[in-house]
Amino acid sequence: MERLVLCPGSRSAPLAVAAGLLEPWGLQLFTAVDERSAAFFALGLGRAGGLPAAVVTTSGSAVANLLPAVVEADRGAIPLLLLSADRPARLKNRGANQTVNQEEFLAPCCRLVLQASPNGLAQEDGSRLDSLARRAWQACLGSPLGPVHLNLPMEEPLHIGAGALERLAGALAGELGLDWPAPSDQDSPRGRFSEATQNPLDRGQGATGLAGVGVPRLDPDRPGVVVAGPWRGTAGELERFAAGLIRWQRRSGWPVLADGLSGLRGWPGLATISAYDLLLDAPMADLGPGQLLRLGPMPASRRLQQWMAGAPGDQLLISEADPRNWDGAVGDPLRWSQGLLAWLDCLPQALWQGLPAAGGQAQAASWLAAEAHAQAWLDRQLPALGPATEPALSRVLGSLLPPGVPLMLASSSPVRDWESFGDPGGPQRRVHGFRGASGIDGTLSMACGLAELEGRLVLLTGDLALLHDSHGWLWKPQLGGQLTVVLVENGGGGIFEQLPIRPGPNPRSRAGNAAPLPDRLDFERLFAMPQAVSHGPLAEAFGVPWRRLGGLEDLAEGLAWAAGEPLALLELRTDRRADAALRQALRQGWRSGGS
């Protein structure tokens, strides 16, 4: 294990001491006063690095605060290790302070829940503790990746004096074969405690003995389309995945409909389609799906989902080391859970001797021509000038960021606008999103965790998502990477403006008076829920500098300024009602001919 996030507590003091003793020898230690924020920060670390970060909490309601992040880790296949201190069994169900059934809180979402001796951790011998640790670690990295809860009852005494701590540190160094006294921070061998593990893309994916045995097939000599969903692995894994996909495309000619979170838009050598959300709003006959090769989780676009559901040809859904059914109720495809690379390796060698067939090439040409037309039309409709709109911001942002700088999209409107209106002509970059459960909680803390390992990150978020995790600003003093937060301040939940439920002008009764409830609906109060919070001054209270940008033409300069700060906020104000109308106008304009 390389990284641990420690939350405060007395019952967890032995774990805190252990973490502090191991830090000089390479354990990367973070501290957090908010357990919910701590768990989401660890999620960002796990997504970026591919290995579990541990979160340590005390007993009681502290454990319950981990649940939102555990839900996302489960549904999003992110490795996460939860270590909770607990009261011993003699205090359970007897009204003892801070004593609850915490061992049950996280179980429905965990790959594994393990419990140390109910009489206290000190009752365990070394081999038993080693077994618990190894089982927990391996379960985090199983198939699929996910959260594991290790509940550790602890009996008093919980605290020891300075002299005993010194002797303990020396004994620990001797047992682990480490230098004592511990090295300085400059000499600290970071990563000393990392566990050797296989690449998540390699686990259970060896092709040996699989070729031709129960391997689902698609025919590359007939027309087809690849649909690539959100990518959940690391950047290095994505490179190998993309190489395999290019290999398939060169053989089949099939275009790749690349989800905004796939990381494949703009990938060199890969023909991708990004405007499918518009194209499928009024699909042309020559864009018929034929066969479908579906990769990973379901994309965000509902139009794409509906199109896939009506596709008459064969479908194959390939997931990366995740045997769960992520079909999204879109049909009954063939399934392969051992990953794209293993599937490609299992195909007969004779298959790779051919070239794309004429029918497949013609269909791909139709897709690419429609893509070029749609992107040129969007360029005309969404110029990078004037007051900010959410669709235009999503379109221009990718082109303004330097190549290779990763982006995180908050759930709700940002990820959907990027899906529909993002410009694929910008440099290829890793795009993160946490759509396992698609919640807005933990947005800022997850971004901080990502930035810590990515080195640099830009977060695009709405105002409610940012406010929901305002404790995330507390990561600033510990943050080793650089994070720029681009805030869409639209005074509430803009996603709800796209629902038909917002009433028009107040209806009138026959007498001319305003109609009584329930005919009138307070949309702002029931759905948008605007909050009287100034995000800039709030960030400033945490020591985070901020700027409010006047329009899209100020974005490039703002991004350059923010890149020089460890953590910075850029605010762009938009009109959510006008943006909802703009989205509708764009779709209507495209359906009317897109000219």
Secondary structure, DSSP 8 states (H G I E B T S, - for coil): --EEEE---STTHHHHHHHHHHGGGT-EEEE-S-HHHHHHHHHHHHHHHSS-EEEEE-STHHHHTTHHHHHHHHHHT--EEEEEEE--GGGTTTT-TT---GGGTSGGG-SEEEE--TT-GGGS-HHHHHHHHHHHHHHHTSSS--EEEEEEE--S-----HHHHHHHHHHHHHHHT--SS---GGG--TTTT------TTTTT---TTTTTSS-----TTS-EEEEE----S-HHHHHHHHHHHHHHHHHH---EEE-TTSS-TT-TT--EE-THHHHTTS--GGG---EEEEESS--S-HHHHHHHHT--S-EEEE-BS--S---TTS---EEE-B-HHHHHHHS-GGGGG----HHHHHHHHHHHHHHHHHHHHHHHHS-S-SS--HHHHHHHHHHHS-TT--EEE-TTHHHHHHHHH--TTS----EE---SS---TTHHHHHHHHHHHHSEEEEEEEHHHHHHTGGGGGGGGG--SEEEEEEEE-SS-GGGGGSTTS--S--B-TTSSB--TTSS--HIIIII------HHHHHHHTT--EEEESSGGGHHHHHHHHHTSSEEEEEEE--HHHHHHHHHHHHHHHHTT--
